[in-house]
């Protein structure tokens, strides 16, 4: 039942394995990468309790020893403080350039550990073992690593490709429904940005995957990963096409900053709302049919997901305040807001200079619905 997607980057190619039971098989899959039978694992408190023992056991079956560092769970861990702790711990473990570091966790751990691996001894190899749906379909693939700054999300980091990704779909069964659906925000993004047929499949089958159907989960993860890998190979460092993967993210990152990177809004929830707003903006600018934003929201509602600013509890800045937060986004070029807009579902494109007044009007209208 296992599927494999190959990422054919020249000199840095790697495989993404997708399916149940991969933690148990970790030694078989990671062993060929090792110059000596030793790895360092970094995880978080929640994931460690659920999955660390099985990963360690899978490694030990192949005679691979390991040491592990457990960090606090949550977005706040993507900080200088915990990054420094991770790097110094890896140095204490005497991790050498030819060794392998394993990131066991969701997007926070994957991003932080990947960044630590990128700078440790000017670059050591690392393996992504993503345990959330969001990490399996998005953040574990493509080599974007980093931490957050007070000024914004993911502003400090590096491109550093993993040597292997093990997306064990069995671990998705341990996720809370909200966390699974937050990851689904990144899944639906792929259909919206470049594959109408996949979006239509999601409309018919995503609820089965959410309920635990393993075949549906594997297909959902595989198609998402295939799409991301195709784009990454064309544009590894986001000079062009890779920006398409940021559909919904300019809105999302502003909303995450506005909510203090807290549990008020999970990243994937922000992506879902951001995608809906991106289609609203596209329709407002006459780029896509007026019914497309409604279709996007209808599917998000069918999946019991957040789809509007009204779904975010607590106070939010006004439209001008949100626009100011967007100005800190990495995708701003020469102080011009760059959005991913769409000519229809599956037809996203990069808009380099979007009229700020149109964005302000859209946000004002969306905020007014909050009462």
Phi, psi and omega in degrees: 000355182281138176246154178229133174244127181264136177252100190272056175285131185297121179081351182220032181291149177204164180253148172245115178265135186229125178155175181280152173082012184288333176297320179294329181265011188301322180295320178300320188275324182273330183311315182297345180277343194270140172269338172214151189281063183209136177223160172246134182244134171239131182219187174241172188300317183290311182293321181302316180298324186275322196230347186297317183300320181291322177295313180299318179297319178297324177289318183296332177301334179254019176073022181261120177274161182210154168236154186223141172246131179248122180256164176298152177275151174117160183300331181297342179290338178282068186224166176304319184302309184281332173297314178299318180298318181295314182296315181294324177295317179298322176294320177297329179280000180057043176290126182261169185299330182270001179278179181232133173255137181250128174261109180252103180162196179273201185297326181297309180294317180300316180293314183292314182292322177299320178293318177299318179295326181295325185261339181296122181050035181062024173124109171242161182283151176216156180243131176269126172239080186286134185247358175247158178298319180301316181291322182294321185267348188221287195289338181281349186246133172112348171083009174281124179229157178161182179227169180269160173236162176303332182280346181165175187272137173059032182276350181236121182176193182205158169273120181210106186288141172290164175267346182191148174231128177245101181262089181280105184289345178294327183290343178298337179291347179268355182284146169291149182308320182295321181290320177299312182293329175298318176296328180296337175303323178284329179295309183296331176304320182296316176297319182293326186275332187202010184207088180301321181299320177294319178299319178295321176297320178297318178304326183269333192234348185298329179294325176297316178298318180297330180277353174114003179297115188292319180299319179293321179295317180297315180296319180298314180292315184299313183294322177299314181295319178302315182295317180294316181299318179301318181288319181297319180297323179287329190207078188297320187253025172058054173264348184204258187302328185299336178301337178302331180294349180268016175308125179084348190280333178295316173296314184302310184295325176294319180291324176296316178297320182294333180258014174068029181050043185250181178289356174299328181212111175282156186304312181295330175294319177295324177296316180299312178298318180298320178297317178298318179293324178297321177288325173302313181294320179298317179293320179298326180273002178076023184269327182229162180300146182298333183281345183297313178302323179294321179294320178299311181295323179300318179292317178300319178295320177302329180270007180060042182251161172293139183222352184217163175299334178295342181274356179264120181285151176086181184285150172230154174298165174284181184301319180296321179294319177294321177298322179296320177295325177296331180294344178270355185295147180299337185273005174284129179236123182052039178066014176261135179285129177250120180246156167263114180248180186217144173267001180161172178295125184088008184227059180277155176208163181271123176254113190282332188219081183276138180298117182298328179296323179293319178294318179299316180296318179297314181294321178300316179294317181294322180289327181295333179291343178284346178084000000 
